[in-house]
Amino acid sequence: MRKRSRASARAPAISILIDEPRWREDVSVRRLIRRAVRLALGGEGQGDDRGLTILLTNDARLRALNARFRSKRKPTNVLSFPAADDAADLGDIAMAYGVVKREAKAQKKSLAAHAAHLAVHGTLHLRGFNHEKARQAQVMEALETAILAKLGIADPYATRPYTKAGKAA
């Protein structure tokens, strides 16, 4: 069995910047986000060892970023910004508290579970995955589902059961 060097055994640096105080209300949310990102990077010492930064912010900040970089004048749940040429850094992810909280409530999920899913989604984007075409979406969604399963989080893409009235539950 080969010994791993210290550099390869070291976990990637995951910096979390909190710009919106409501993200501070439950430390378990941030812990789950960090675990989700580590898994999306391929696990400690097994995958991509480049670090990244996560900005936990508010809807107004995501609206401004979305307008500036995507020409969409509305807030969104998560944005990913790949690093330009820094081999030690994958890039940045930004998440909007209000949007994430509303989506979690509408989908009957915990804030932590939904935020973890979005962190995985954003990390996979930084690693080069996308969902522009159907096959790419299948691959990315399967990876997300597998990573979330390791965290005990249900498949976010599973079809929801229908009520007798024919509406999604």
C-alpha positions in Angstrom: 0.0 0.0 0.0 1.4 3.4 -1.0 1.6 6.2 1.4 -0.2 9.4 0.3 1.6 12.6 0.5 0.4 15.2 3.0 -0.8 17.4 0.1 -3.0 14.7 -1.4 -4.4 13.6 2.0 -5.4 17.2 2.9 -9.0 18.1 2.5 -9.8 20.9 0.1 -10.2 24.4 1.5 -13.9 25.3 1.7 -14.4 28.9 2.8 -17.9 30.0 3.8 -18.6 33.7 3.9 -21.9 34.8 5.5 -23.3 38.0 4.2 -26.9 37.3 5.3 -27.4 36.9 9.1 -30.3 34.4 8.8 -27.7 31.9 7.4 -26.2 32.0 11.0 -29.4 30.8 12.7 -28.6 27.1 12.4 -25.0 25.9 12.4 -26.1 22.4 11.2 -27.1 24.0 7.8 -23.5 25.2 7.2 -22.1 21.9 8.4 -24.2 20.0 5.9 -23.3 22.4 3.1 -19.6 21.8 3.9 -20.0 18.0 3.9 -22.0 18.1 0.7 -19.3 20.1 -1.1 -16.6 17.7 0.1 -18.5 14.8 -1.4 -19.2 16.7 -4.6 -15.4 17.3 -4.9 -14.9 13.6 -4.8 -14.4 13.0 -1.1 -11.4 13.8 1.1 -8.2 12.8 -0.6 -10.0 11.0 -3.4 -11.1 13.6 -5.9 -10.6 17.2 -6.7 -8.5 18.8 -4.0 -8.9 22.4 -5.2 -10.8 24.7 -2.8 -13.7 27.0 -3.3 -15.6 29.8 -1.6 -19.3 29.8 -0.7 -21.1 33.1 -0.2 -24.3 32.7 1.8 -26.1 35.9 1.1 -29.5 37.4 0.5 -31.9 37.7 -2.5 -30.9 41.3 -3.3 -27.2 40.3 -3.7 -28.1 37.3 -5.9 -30.4 39.5 -8.0 -27.5 41.9 -8.6 -25.1 39.0 -9.4 -27.7 37.4 -11.7 -28.3 40.7 -13.5 -24.6 41.4 -13.9 -23.4 38.0 -15.0 -26.5 36.4 -16.6 -28.6 39.5 -17.6 -31.5 38.1 -15.6 -33.0 40.7 -13.3 -34.4 38.4 -10.6 -32.9 36.6 -7.7 -32.0 32.9 -8.1 -31.2 30.2 -5.7 -27.5 29.5 -6.6 -24.8 30.8 -8.9 -21.4 29.3 -9.7 -18.4 31.3 -10.8 -15.5 29.2 -12.0 -12.0 30.5 -11.2 -10.2 31.9 -14.2 -6.7 30.5 -14.1 -6.1 29.6 -10.5 -5.2 25.9 -10.3 -5.6 25.9 -6.5 -9.1 27.2 -6.6 -12.2 25.9 -8.4 -14.2 29.2 -8.0 -17.1 30.6 -6.0 -20.7 29.6 -5.3 -23.3 32.1 -4.0 -26.7 31.2 -2.5 -29.7 33.4 -1.7 -31.3 32.7 1.7 -34.8 33.9 0.8 -35.0 32.0 -2.4 -33.6 28.8 -0.9 -35.9 29.1 2.1 -39.0 29.6 0.0 -38.1 26.7 -2.4 -37.4 24.4 0.6 -40.8 25.2 2.1 -42.6 24.8 -1.3 -40.9 21.4 -1.8 -41.5 20.3 1.8 -37.8 20.0 2.5 -35.6 21.3 5.3 -33.5 24.3 4.6 -30.4 22.2 5.3 -31.3 19.5 2.7 -32.2 22.0 0.0 -29.1 24.1 0.7 -26.9 21.0 0.6 -28.4 20.0 -2.8 -27.7 23.5 -4.2 -24.2 23.4 -2.9 -23.6 20.0 -4.6 -25.2 21.4 -7.8 -23.0 24.5 -7.7 -19.9 22.5 -7.0 -20.5 20.1 -9.9 -20.9 23.2 -12.2 -17.5 24.3 -11.0 -16.1 20.9 -11.8 -17.4 21.3 -15.4 -20.7 19.5 -15.3 -23.8 21.2 -16.8 -27.4 20.4 -17.7 -27.8 22.2 -21.0 -28.6 19.0 -22.9 -30.8 16.1 -21.8 -27.9 13.6 -21.5 -25.8 16.1 -19.6 -28.7 16.8 -17.2 -29.2 13.0 -16.6 -25.5 12.6 -15.7 -25.5 15.6 -13.4 -28.7 14.8 -11.7 -27.5 11.2 -11.1 -24.4 12.5 -9.5 -26.3 14.9 -7.3 -28.7 12.2 -6.3 -25.9 9.8 -5.4 -24.0 12.4 -3.4 -27.1 13.5 -1.5 -28.0 9.8 -0.7 -24.6 9.6 1.1 -25.9 12.4 3.3 -29.2 10.8 3.9 -31.1 13.3 1.7 -33.8 12.0 -0.6 -33.6 12.2 -4.4 -34.5 15.8 -5.2 -35.6 14.8 -8.7 -37.9 12.0 -7.7 -41.4 12.5 -9.0 -43.7 13.6 -6.3 -46.8 11.6 -5.4 -50.1 12.8 -6.8 -53.2 13.5 -4.7 -56.7 12.3 -5.7 -57.3 15.7 -7.3 -54.3 15.0 -9.6 -52.1 17.7 -8.2 -48.6 17.1 -7.0 -48.4 16.6 -3.2 
